[in-house]
Structures are given as C-alpha cells and as structure tokens.
Amino acid sequence: DQQVKQNSPSLSVQEGRISILNCDYTNSMFDYFLWYKKYPAEGPTFLISISSIKDKNEDGRFTVFLNKSAKHLSLHIVPSQPGDSAVYFCAASALGSQGNLIFGKGTKLSVKP
Amino acid sequence: GAGVSQSPSNKVTEKGKDVELRCDPISGHTALYWYRQSLGQGLEFLIYFQGNSAPDKSGLPSDRFSAERTGGSVSTLTIQRTQQEDSAVYLCASSLNRNASPLHFGNGTRLTVT
C-alpha cells in the first residue's frame, strides 16, 4: 500500500514554461515533506522541503505547495530549464517517528529546449 | 568536503553468493539510512541507524539482509545467498539527525545478481 503516490511517471515541458509535479499521500501523520531530484547514475539530491505548519515554501525557481486537507503537495519549477530534466521524488515523514522518509516512485521530467 | 561515499559502485554476483556493500557517511552525521531502488520503483527504506540507538530494521525484506554500523560511522549492508530479485541500486544516505534534516545520498551501488 503506497503511502506516497506520484501518479505521473513522466512529464514533458517546454523550456521557459512552468513544470508542475504532483504528489499525494495517505498517512495523516506525515508532517514533513521533501522533494529530491535524481540524475542518472547519481544519488538523489535534496531540493526543497515544507513542514505541515506552512502551505508554501519558495526557493528561487522552486516552490512547493502543501494542501493538508487534500493530502496533496506539488512542486512548481518556473521557468523550467533543460538542466532541470531529471527524476523528481516526493518524500514524507512523521517528525514524531523514527523519521525514515517514505518516497514516491518518482516523476521523470523532460524539459525541451 | 566529501559527501556520502559508497563502494563498490557496481557489483555483479552469482545467485547464492554473499555480498557486502559499504557506506561512508558525511563526517558528523549521526543518522545513516539504507534504501534500495529496484527498476521502475521508488526508493524502498531498508534500515536506519541513529547514534548508539538500536537500529530500525523494519524495512529489511528478509533475514538474508543485515547491516551494521561500526563506531558510529562506516556502515556495511550484507546480503547473504543473493537472489535475482535482490538486483537493484542500493543507496546509502546520512543526515545530521533524524528530525527535519534532509538526507544526503551517495551515488549508490548497482547490484546485479545473475
């Protein structure tokens, strides 16, 4: 039973446009959410996070939105660049727990020049 | 500034053999995690070490899998009597502590069981 779901395995966007990657979760105990980016043959790298006390966190071109009532979060990248092409993983944890992150299956983003 | 280091980067082994995968975390990071990524899947949690506490082994898929962390630093993941379904990329990560600290991942060990 997947607790973190990324329902779109892939997404293709034109350079300069907005990329929106979606993530849904089922465990209401999750209160800390992260996005990781992964290039081929490399480990995932941390991108941005948000705690449940906020509904938005912004870092440069990257913004994460959290809708707790819908158990949904999204990552917006604007403007998208070809170097953003990678697999993006959504992850969640419950801070009161041991803290191991539960990851989604990832969405492969392709930004076309 | 060394990141998380894993070795070997690639390992091909015959079914039934034992393998050891090594992880050197970032110096000063007290938390260490092992994940694996099978083809087309997300990252599957395996085991977690925090300081001197007993590890959280809840993600280990079978008793053929074990891990240890010596001296609070280097960790070794051991898979005994490997099976073809063990083929995956095994990722190690470390963080400053268990709460609200992003994980820093190594580049992983690609294990192929033939």
HADDOCK unambig.tbl for C-alpha pairs under 7 A between the chains (distance, minus, plus):
assign (segid A and resid 41 and name CA) (segid B and resid 107 and name CA) 6.61 0.50 0.50
assign (segid A and resid 42 and name CA) (segid B and resid 107 and name CA) 4.46 0.50 0.50
assign (segid A and resid 43 and name CA) (segid B and resid 105 and name CA) 5.27 0.50 0.50
assign (segid A and resid 43 and name CA) (segid B and resid 106 and name CA) 5.24 0.50 0.50
assign (segid A and resid 43 and name CA) (segid B and resid 107 and name CA) 4.12 0.50 0.50
assign (segid A and resid 43 and name CA) (segid B and resid 108 and name CA) 6.17 0.50 0.50
assign (segid A and resid 44 and name CA) (segid B and resid 105 and name CA) 5.96 0.50 0.50
assign (segid A and resid 45 and name CA) (segid B and resid 104 and name CA) 6.64 0.50 0.50
assign (segid A and resid 45 and name CA) (segid B and resid 105 and name CA) 6.70 0.50 0.50
assign (segid A and resid 46 and name CA) (segid B and resid 102 and name CA) 6.43 0.50 0.50
assign (segid A and resid 95 and name CA) (segid B and resid 99 and name CA) 5.79 0.50 0.50
assign (segid A and resid 95 and name CA) (segid B and resid 100 and name CA) 6.89 0.50 0.50
assign (segid A and resid 98 and name CA) (segid B and resid 98 and name CA) 6.80 0.50 0.50
assign (segid A and resid 99 and name CA) (segid B and resid 98 and name CA) 5.57 0.50 0.50
assign (segid A and resid 99 and name CA) (segid B and resid 99 and name CA) 6.05 0.50 0.50
assign (segid A and resid 103 and name CA) (segid B and resid 42 and name CA) 6.16 0.50 0.50
assign (segid A and resid 103 and name CA) (segid B and resid 43 and name CA) 5.66 0.50 0.50
assign (segid A and resid 104 and name CA) (segid B and resid 42 and name CA) 5.45 0.50 0.50
assign (segid A and resid 105 and name CA) (segid B and resid 41 and name CA) 5.25 0.50 0.50
assign (segid A and resid 105 and name CA) (segid B and resid 42 and name CA) 3.57 0.50 0.50
assign (segid A and resid 105 and name CA) (segid B and resid 43 and name CA) 6.95 0.50 0.50
assign (segid A and resid 106 and name CA) (segid B and resid 42 and name CA) 6.18 0.50 0.50
